Amino acid sequence: MVDCLIVELRKRLNAYSGLHKRFGFMTEFDSLTLDDLQKCATHLMESYPDDIEASFVDEFVQIKAILEADQDRTITHTNVLLK
């Protein structure tokens, strides 16, 4: 029984690790260099070519610049900026 639990937990860990590899930069972008941010955004775009346009990379870089320049870092204010 414990072996089955370990196997299932490893499967879930692998699945979540894959998601984090694709999407994790969206919550950690403030600590990424511009080059790393572009690489991560490009990787996401290439993972979903039918869903994400090529302009996504530049748009995400712009979002980072806007959020870094803005002093109000509350969730409510950030949500307004992203609308």
Jmol script that loads the backbone (N, CA, C; Angstrom):
load data "model"
ATOM      1  N   MET A   1       0.822  -1.190   0.000  1.00  0.00           N
ATOM      2  CA  MET A   1       0.000   0.000   0.000  1.00  0.00           C
ATOM      3  C   MET A   1       0.866   1.253   0.000  1.00  0.00           C
ATOM      4  N   VAL A   2       1.870   1.277   0.841  1.00  0.00           N
ATOM      5  CA  VAL A   2       2.756   2.434   0.893  1.00  0.00           C
ATOM      6  C   VAL A   2       3.495   2.593  -0.431  1.00  0.00           C
ATOM      7  N   ASP A   3       3.870   1.475  -1.047  1.00  0.00           N
ATOM      8  CA  ASP A   3       4.553   1.530  -2.340  1.00  0.00           C
ATOM      9  C   ASP A   3       3.668   2.179  -3.401  1.00  0.00           C
ATOM     10  N   CYS A   4       2.388   1.831  -3.401  1.00  0.00           N
ATOM     11  CA  CYS A   4       1.444   2.431  -4.350  1.00  0.00           C
ATOM     12  C   CYS A   4       1.331   3.930  -4.117  1.00  0.00           C
ATOM     13  N   LEU A   5       1.290   4.322  -2.873  1.00  0.00           N
ATOM     14  CA  LEU A   5       1.209   5.736  -2.533  1.00  0.00           C
ATOM     15  C   LEU A   5       2.443   6.480  -3.029  1.00  0.00           C
ATOM     16  N   ILE A   6       3.597   5.911  -2.832  1.00  0.00           N
ATOM     17  CA  ILE A   6       4.845   6.534  -3.283  1.00  0.00           C
ATOM     18  C   ILE A   6       4.855   6.678  -4.803  1.00  0.00           C
ATOM     19  N   VAL A   7       4.423   5.642  -5.502  1.00  0.00           N
ATOM     20  CA  VAL A   7       4.377   5.685  -6.969  1.00  0.00           C
ATOM     21  C   VAL A   7       3.439   6.792  -7.437  1.00  0.00           C
ATOM     22  N   GLU A   8       2.264   6.867  -6.841  1.00  0.00           N
ATOM     23  CA  GLU A   8       1.292   7.892  -7.235  1.00  0.00           C
ATOM     24  C   GLU A   8       1.799   9.300  -6.921  1.00  0.00           C
ATOM     25  N   LEU A   9       2.426   9.467  -5.782  1.00  0.00           N
ATOM     26  CA  LEU A   9       2.972  10.782  -5.431  1.00  0.00           C
ATOM     27  C   LEU A   9       4.085  11.195  -6.391  1.00  0.00           C
ATOM     28  N   ARG A  10       4.891  10.247  -6.817  1.00  0.00           N
ATOM     29  CA  ARG A  10       5.949  10.556  -7.790  1.00  0.00           C
ATOM     30  C   ARG A  10       5.353  10.977  -9.130  1.00  0.00           C
ATOM     31  N   LYS A  11       4.272  10.316  -9.544  1.00  0.00           N
ATOM     32  CA  LYS A  11       3.598  10.697 -10.788  1.00  0.00           C
ATOM     33  C   LYS A  11       3.100  12.136 -10.699  1.00  0.00           C
ATOM     34  N   ARG A  12       2.491  12.471  -9.584  1.00  0.00           N
ATOM     35  CA  ARG A  12       1.977  13.829  -9.399  1.00  0.00           C
ATOM     36  C   ARG A  12       3.104  14.844  -9.344  1.00  0.00           C
ATOM     37  N   LEU A  13       4.178  14.488  -8.667  1.00  0.00           N
ATOM     38  CA  LEU A  13       5.328  15.381  -8.597  1.00  0.00           C
ATOM     39  C   LEU A  13       5.877  15.658  -9.992  1.00  0.00           C
ATOM     40  N   ASN A  14       5.984  14.628 -10.806  1.00  0.00           N
ATOM     41  CA  ASN A  14       6.469  14.809 -12.176  1.00  0.00           C
ATOM     42  C   ASN A  14       5.532  15.695 -12.988  1.00  0.00           C
ATOM     43  N   ALA A  15       4.234  15.494 -12.819  1.00  0.00           N
ATOM     44  CA  ALA A  15       3.265  16.315 -13.545  1.00  0.00           C
ATOM     45  C   ALA A  15       3.365  17.774 -13.119  1.00  0.00           C
ATOM     46  N   TYR A  16       3.426  18.025 -11.820  1.00  0.00           N
ATOM     47  CA  TYR A  16       3.516  19.401 -11.332  1.00  0.00           C
ATOM     48  C   TYR A  16       4.861  20.033 -11.658  1.00  0.00           C
ATOM     49  N   SER A  17       5.907  19.235 -11.696  1.00  0.00           N
ATOM     50  CA  SER A  17       7.220  19.761 -12.072  1.00  0.00           C
ATOM     51  C   SER A  17       7.198  20.245 -13.518  1.00  0.00           C
ATOM     52  N   GLY A  18       6.523  19.492 -14.379  1.00  0.00           N
ATOM     53  CA  GLY A  18       6.384  19.910 -15.777  1.00  0.00           C
ATOM     54  C   GLY A  18       5.616  21.210 -15.910  1.00  0.00           C
ATOM     55  N   LEU A  19       4.555  21.338 -15.140  1.00  0.00           N
ATOM     56  CA  LEU A  19       3.786  22.585 -15.166  1.00  0.00           C
ATOM     57  C   LEU A  19       4.612  23.755 -14.650  1.00  0.00           C
ATOM     58  N   HIS A  20       5.353  23.509 -13.590  1.00  0.00           N
ATOM     59  CA  HIS A  20       6.184  24.576 -13.036  1.00  0.00           C
ATOM     60  C   HIS A  20       7.267  24.990 -14.024  1.00  0.00           C
ATOM     61  N   LYS A  21       7.800  24.026 -14.747  1.00  0.00           N
ATOM     62  CA  LYS A  21       8.837  24.337 -15.732  1.00  0.00           C
ATOM     63  C   LYS A  21       8.285  25.253 -16.817  1.00  0.00           C
ATOM     64  N   ARG A  22       7.026  25.057 -17.183  1.00  0.00           N
ATOM     65  CA  ARG A  22       6.418  25.888 -18.226  1.00  0.00           C
ATOM     66  C   ARG A  22       5.904  27.219 -17.692  1.00  0.00           C
ATOM     67  N   PHE A  23       5.248  27.200 -16.544  1.00  0.00           N
ATOM     68  CA  PHE A  23       4.537  28.382 -16.065  1.00  0.00           C
ATOM     69  C   PHE A  23       5.169  29.068 -14.858  1.00  0.00           C
ATOM     70  N   GLY A  24       6.126  28.447 -14.207  1.00  0.00           N
ATOM     71  CA  GLY A  24       6.694  28.976 -12.968  1.00  0.00           C
ATOM     72  C   GLY A  24       7.286  30.362 -13.091  1.00  0.00           C
ATOM     73  N   PHE A  25       7.810  30.694 -14.260  1.00  0.00           N
ATOM     74  CA  PHE A  25       8.419  32.012 -14.443  1.00  0.00           C
ATOM     75  C   PHE A  25       7.418  33.145 -14.268  1.00  0.00           C
ATOM     76  N   MET A  26       6.141  32.850 -14.425  1.00  0.00           N
ATOM     77  CA  MET A  26       5.128  33.900 -14.306  1.00  0.00           C
ATOM     78  C   MET A  26       4.992  34.421 -12.882  1.00  0.00           C
ATOM     79  N   THR A  27       5.367  33.624 -11.919  1.00  0.00           N
ATOM     80  CA  THR A  27       5.312  34.090 -10.532  1.00  0.00           C
ATOM     81  C   THR A  27       6.689  34.453  -9.998  1.00  0.00           C
ATOM     82  N   GLU A  28       7.726  34.156 -10.771  1.00  0.00           N
ATOM     83  CA  GLU A  28       9.094  34.422 -10.329  1.00  0.00           C
ATOM     84  C   GLU A  28       9.811  35.409 -11.243  1.00  0.00           C
ATOM     85  N   PHE A  29       9.064  36.081 -12.115  1.00  0.00           N
ATOM     86  CA  PHE A  29       9.704  36.912 -13.128  1.00  0.00           C
ATOM     87  C   PHE A  29      10.501  38.076 -12.557  1.00  0.00           C
ATOM     88  N   ASP A  30      10.162  38.518 -11.351  1.00  0.00           N
ATOM     89  CA  ASP A  30      10.888  39.651 -10.773  1.00  0.00           C
ATOM     90  C   ASP A  30      12.327  39.289 -10.420  1.00  0.00           C
ATOM     91  N   SER A  31      12.621  38.000 -10.277  1.00  0.00           N
ATOM     92  CA  SER A  31      13.984  37.582  -9.943  1.00  0.00           C
ATOM     93  C   SER A  31      14.759  37.079 -11.163  1.00  0.00           C
ATOM     94  N   LEU A  32      14.130  37.080 -12.329  1.00  0.00           N
ATOM     95  CA  LEU A  32      14.781  36.586 -13.543  1.00  0.00           C
ATOM     96  C   LEU A  32      15.458  37.715 -14.308  1.00  0.00           C
ATOM     97  N   THR A  33      16.552  37.391 -14.965  1.00  0.00           N
ATOM     98  CA  THR A  33      17.172  38.362 -15.866  1.00  0.00           C
ATOM     99  C   THR A  33      16.296  38.475 -17.108  1.00  0.00           C
ATOM    100  N   LEU A  34      16.507  39.512 -17.875  1.00  0.00           N
ATOM    101  CA  LEU A  34      15.733  39.706 -19.094  1.00  0.00           C
ATOM    102  C   LEU A  34      15.932  38.522 -20.044  1.00  0.00           C
ATOM    103  N   ASP A  35      17.162  38.064 -20.160  1.00  0.00           N
ATOM    104  CA  ASP A  35      17.458  36.934 -21.040  1.00  0.00           C
ATOM    105  C   ASP A  35      16.738  35.666 -20.578  1.00  0.00           C
ATOM    106  N   ASP A  36      16.778  35.392 -19.276  1.00  0.00           N
ATOM    107  CA  ASP A  36      16.094  34.207 -18.743  1.00  0.00           C
ATOM    108  C   ASP A  36      14.583  34.314 -18.914  1.00  0.00           C
ATOM    109  N   LEU A  37      14.045  35.512 -18.699  1.00  0.00           N
ATOM    110  CA  LEU A  37      12.610  35.729 -18.867  1.00  0.00           C
ATOM    111  C   LEU A  37      12.201  35.457 -20.308  1.00  0.00           C
ATOM    112  N   GLN A  38      12.979  35.956 -21.244  1.00  0.00           N
ATOM    113  CA  GLN A  38      12.673  35.726 -22.655  1.00  0.00           C
ATOM    114  C   GLN A  38      12.753  34.238 -23.001  1.00  0.00           C
ATOM    115  N   LYS A  39      13.738  33.544 -22.455  1.00  0.00           N
ATOM    116  CA  LYS A  39      13.860  32.101 -22.707  1.00  0.00           C
ATOM    117  C   LYS A  39      12.654  31.342 -22.156  1.00  0.00           C
ATOM    118  N   CYS A  40      12.243  31.692 -20.949  1.00  0.00           N
ATOM    119  CA  CYS A  40      11.093  31.010 -20.335  1.00  0.00           C
ATOM    120  C   CYS A  40       9.809  31.290 -21.101  1.00  0.00           C
ATOM    121  N   ALA A  41       9.598  32.544 -21.485  1.00  0.00           N
ATOM    122  CA  ALA A  41       8.394  32.906 -22.233  1.00  0.00           C
ATOM    123  C   ALA A  41       8.396  32.234 -23.605  1.00  0.00           C
ATOM    124  N   THR A  42       9.555  32.153 -24.220  1.00  0.00           N
ATOM    125  CA  THR A  42       9.669  31.473 -25.513  1.00  0.00           C
ATOM    126  C   THR A  42       9.374  29.986 -25.365  1.00  0.00           C
ATOM    127  N   HIS A  43       9.883  29.379 -24.302  1.00  0.00           N
ATOM    128  CA  HIS A  43       9.619  27.955 -24.051  1.00  0.00           C
ATOM    129  C   HIS A  43       8.114  27.706 -23.897  1.00  0.00           C
ATOM    130  N   LEU A  44       7.434  28.582 -23.167  1.00  0.00           N
ATOM    131  CA  LEU A  44       5.988  28.431 -22.999  1.00  0.00           C
ATOM    132  C   LEU A  44       5.281  28.585 -24.337  1.00  0.00           C
ATOM    133  N   MET A  45       5.669  29.609 -25.100  1.00  0.00           N
ATOM    134  CA  MET A  45       5.056  29.854 -26.401  1.00  0.00           C
ATOM    135  C   MET A  45       5.255  28.648 -27.325  1.00  0.00           C
ATOM    136  N   GLU A  46       6.455  28.074 -27.312  1.00  0.00           N
ATOM    137  CA  GLU A  46       6.737  26.916 -28.160  1.00  0.00           C
ATOM    138  C   GLU A  46       6.012  25.655 -27.678  1.00  0.00           C
ATOM    139  N   SER A  47       5.686  25.599 -26.397  1.00  0.00           N
ATOM    140  CA  SER A  47       4.943  24.454 -25.862  1.00  0.00           C
ATOM    141  C   SER A  47       3.482  24.478 -26.284  1.00  0.00           C
ATOM    142  N   TYR A  48       2.964  25.668 -26.556  1.00  0.00           N
ATOM    143  CA  TYR A  48       1.563  25.837 -26.954  1.00  0.00           C
ATOM    144  C   TYR A  48       1.483  26.706 -28.208  1.00  0.00           C
ATOM    145  N   PRO A  49       2.040  26.254 -29.338  1.00  0.00           N
ATOM    146  CA  PRO A  49       2.124  27.099 -30.534  1.00  0.00           C
ATOM    147  C   PRO A  49       0.767  27.485 -31.125  1.00  0.00           C
ATOM    148  N   ASP A  50      -0.247  26.677 -30.908  1.00  0.00           N
ATOM    149  CA  ASP A  50      -1.572  26.997 -31.445  1.00  0.00           C
ATOM    150  C   ASP A  50      -2.356  27.943 -30.542  1.00  0.00           C
ATOM    151  N   ASP A  51      -1.873  28.153 -29.334  1.00  0.00           N
ATOM    152  CA  ASP A  51      -2.613  28.951 -28.360  1.00  0.00           C
ATOM    153  C   ASP A  51      -1.945  30.278 -27.998  1.00  0.00           C
ATOM    154  N   ILE A  52      -0.635  30.359 -28.148  1.00  0.00           N
ATOM    155  CA  ILE A  52       0.095  31.561 -27.734  1.00  0.00           C
ATOM    156  C   ILE A  52       0.803  32.154 -28.945  1.00  0.00           C
ATOM    157  N   GLU A  53       0.554  33.430 -29.186  1.00  0.00           N
ATOM    158  CA  GLU A  53       1.165  34.108 -30.327  1.00  0.00           C
ATOM    159  C   GLU A  53       2.613  34.476 -30.031  1.00  0.00           C
ATOM    160  N   ALA A  54       3.379  34.701 -31.086  1.00  0.00           N
ATOM    161  CA  ALA A  54       4.799  35.037 -30.955  1.00  0.00           C
ATOM    162  C   ALA A  54       5.003  36.343 -30.187  1.00  0.00           C
ATOM    163  N   SER A  55       4.035  37.223 -30.211  1.00  0.00           N
ATOM    164  CA  SER A  55       4.156  38.510 -29.513  1.00  0.00           C
ATOM    165  C   SER A  55       4.122  38.349 -27.994  1.00  0.00           C
ATOM    166  N   PHE A  56       3.764  37.167 -27.509  1.00  0.00           N
ATOM    167  CA  PHE A  56       3.677  36.927 -26.066  1.00  0.00           C
ATOM    168  C   PHE A  56       4.980  37.257 -25.356  1.00  0.00           C
ATOM    169  N   VAL A  57       6.103  36.893 -25.950  1.00  0.00           N
ATOM    170  CA  VAL A  57       7.404  37.107 -25.308  1.00  0.00           C
ATOM    171  C   VAL A  57       7.617  38.594 -25.060  1.00  0.00           C
ATOM    172  N   ASP A  58       7.435  39.406 -26.092  1.00  0.00           N
ATOM    173  CA  ASP A  58       7.625  40.853 -25.936  1.00  0.00           C
ATOM    174  C   ASP A  58       6.602  41.454 -24.976  1.00  0.00           C
ATOM    175  N   GLU A  59       5.376  40.966 -25.035  1.00  0.00           N
ATOM    176  CA  GLU A  59       4.341  41.482 -24.142  1.00  0.00           C
ATOM    177  C   GLU A  59       4.657  41.167 -22.684  1.00  0.00           C
ATOM    178  N   PHE A  60       5.181  39.984 -22.426  1.00  0.00           N
ATOM    179  CA  PHE A  60       5.507  39.632 -21.046  1.00  0.00           C
ATOM    180  C   PHE A  60       6.680  40.452 -20.540  1.00  0.00           C
ATOM    181  N   VAL A  61       7.643  40.735 -21.407  1.00  0.00           N
ATOM    182  CA  VAL A  61       8.765  41.606 -21.032  1.00  0.00           C
ATOM    183  C   VAL A  61       8.237  42.997 -20.691  1.00  0.00           C
ATOM    184  N   GLN A  62       7.273  43.485 -21.458  1.00  0.00           N
ATOM    185  CA  GLN A  62       6.670  44.790 -21.171  1.00  0.00           C
ATOM    186  C   GLN A  62       5.935  44.778 -19.834  1.00  0.00           C
ATOM    187  N   ILE A  63       5.217  43.716 -19.561  1.00  0.00           N
ATOM    188  CA  ILE A  63       4.509  43.607 -18.278  1.00  0.00           C
ATOM    189  C   ILE A  63       5.502  43.674 -17.127  1.00  0.00           C
ATOM    190  N   LYS A  64       6.615  42.978 -17.262  1.00  0.00           N
ATOM    191  CA  LYS A  64       7.632  43.005 -16.210  1.00  0.00           C
ATOM    192  C   LYS A  64       8.127  44.428 -15.994  1.00  0.00           C
ATOM    193  N   ALA A  65       8.399  45.149 -17.080  1.00  0.00           N
ATOM    194  CA  ALA A  65       8.889  46.523 -16.970  1.00  0.00           C
ATOM    195  C   ALA A  65       7.851  47.426 -16.304  1.00  0.00           C
ATOM    196  N   ILE A  66       6.599  47.259 -16.663  1.00  0.00           N
ATOM    197  CA  ILE A  66       5.533  48.077 -16.074  1.00  0.00           C
ATOM    198  C   ILE A  66       5.415  47.797 -14.581  1.00  0.00           C
ATOM    199  N   LEU A  67       5.417  46.529 -14.213  1.00  0.00           N
ATOM    200  CA  LEU A  67       5.280  46.171 -12.801  1.00  0.00           C
ATOM    201  C   LEU A  67       6.492  46.608 -11.982  1.00  0.00           C
ATOM    202  N   GLU A  68       7.676  46.563 -12.569  1.00  0.00           N
ATOM    203  CA  GLU A  68       8.868  47.015 -11.850  1.00  0.00           C
ATOM    204  C   GLU A  68       8.848  48.524 -11.639  1.00  0.00           C
ATOM    205  N   ALA A  69       8.302  49.266 -12.599  1.00  0.00           N
ATOM    206  CA  ALA A  69       8.266  50.723 -12.498  1.00  0.00           C
ATOM    207  C   ALA A  69       7.174  51.201 -11.548  1.00  0.00           C
ATOM    208  N   ASP A  70       6.159  50.390 -11.357  1.00  0.00           N
ATOM    209  CA  ASP A  70       5.028  50.782 -10.521  1.00  0.00           C
ATOM    210  C   ASP A  70       5.347  50.513  -9.051  1.00  0.00           C
ATOM    211  N   GLN A  71       5.092  51.490  -8.220  1.00  0.00           N
ATOM    212  CA  GLN A  71       5.396  51.363  -6.796  1.00  0.00           C
ATOM    213  C   GLN A  71       4.301  50.649  -6.011  1.00  0.00           C
ATOM    214  N   ASP A  72       3.077  50.703  -6.502  1.00  0.00           N
ATOM    215  CA  ASP A  72       1.956  50.056  -5.817  1.00  0.00           C
ATOM    216  C   ASP A  72       1.949  48.575  -6.197  1.00  0.00           C
ATOM    217  N   ARG A  73       2.336  47.722  -5.266  1.00  0.00           N
ATOM    218  CA  ARG A  73       2.463  46.294  -5.569  1.00  0.00           C
ATOM    219  C   ARG A  73       1.358  45.457  -4.925  1.00  0.00           C
ATOM    220  N   THR A  74       0.248  46.084  -4.610  1.00  0.00           N
ATOM    221  CA  THR A  74      -0.847  45.311  -4.038  1.00  0.00           C
ATOM    222  C   THR A  74      -1.486  44.449  -5.129  1.00  0.00           C
ATOM    223  N   ILE A  75      -2.107  43.382  -4.724  1.00  0.00           N
ATOM    224  CA  ILE A  75      -2.738  42.474  -5.683  1.00  0.00           C
ATOM    225  C   ILE A  75      -3.849  43.185  -6.442  1.00  0.00           C
ATOM    226  N   THR A  76      -4.619  43.995  -5.754  1.00  0.00           N
ATOM    227  CA  THR A  76      -5.722  44.702  -6.397  1.00  0.00           C
ATOM    228  C   THR A  76      -5.209  45.625  -7.487  1.00  0.00           C
ATOM    229  N   HIS A  77      -4.174  46.384  -7.182  1.00  0.00           N
ATOM    230  CA  HIS A  77      -3.620  47.318  -8.166  1.00  0.00           C
ATOM    231  C   HIS A  77      -2.996  46.568  -9.342  1.00  0.00           C
ATOM    232  N   THR A  78      -2.279  45.508  -9.072  1.00  0.00           N
ATOM    233  CA  THR A  78      -1.670  44.712 -10.138  1.00  0.00           C
ATOM    234  C   THR A  78      -2.747  44.127 -11.038  1.00  0.00           C
ATOM    235  N   ASN A  79      -3.842  43.686 -10.467  1.00  0.00           N
ATOM    236  CA  ASN A  79      -4.959  43.157 -11.240  1.00  0.00           C
ATOM    237  C   ASN A  79      -5.518  44.227 -12.170  1.00  0.00           C
ATOM    238  N   VAL A  80      -5.629  45.454 -11.692  1.00  0.00           N
ATOM    239  CA  VAL A  80      -6.124  46.558 -12.520  1.00  0.00           C
ATOM    240  C   VAL A  80      -5.166  46.798 -13.686  1.00  0.00           C
ATOM    241  N   LEU A  81      -3.869  46.761 -13.430  1.00  0.00           N
ATOM    242  CA  LEU A  81      -2.882  46.967 -14.494  1.00  0.00           C
ATOM    243  C   LEU A  81      -2.974  45.901 -15.579  1.00  0.00           C
ATOM    244  N   LEU A  82      -3.266  44.688 -15.187  1.00  0.00           N
ATOM    245  CA  LEU A  82      -3.278  43.585 -16.142  1.00  0.00           C
ATOM    246  C   LEU A  82      -4.566  43.487 -16.948  1.00  0.00           C
ATOM    247  N   LYS A  83      -5.582  44.234 -16.585  1.00  0.00           N
ATOM    248  CA  LYS A  83      -6.849  44.190 -17.340  1.00  0.00           C
ATOM    249  C   LYS A  83      -6.742  44.926 -18.644  1.00  0.00           C
TER     250      LYS A  83
END
end "model"
wireframe off; spacefill off
backbone 0.3
color backbone group
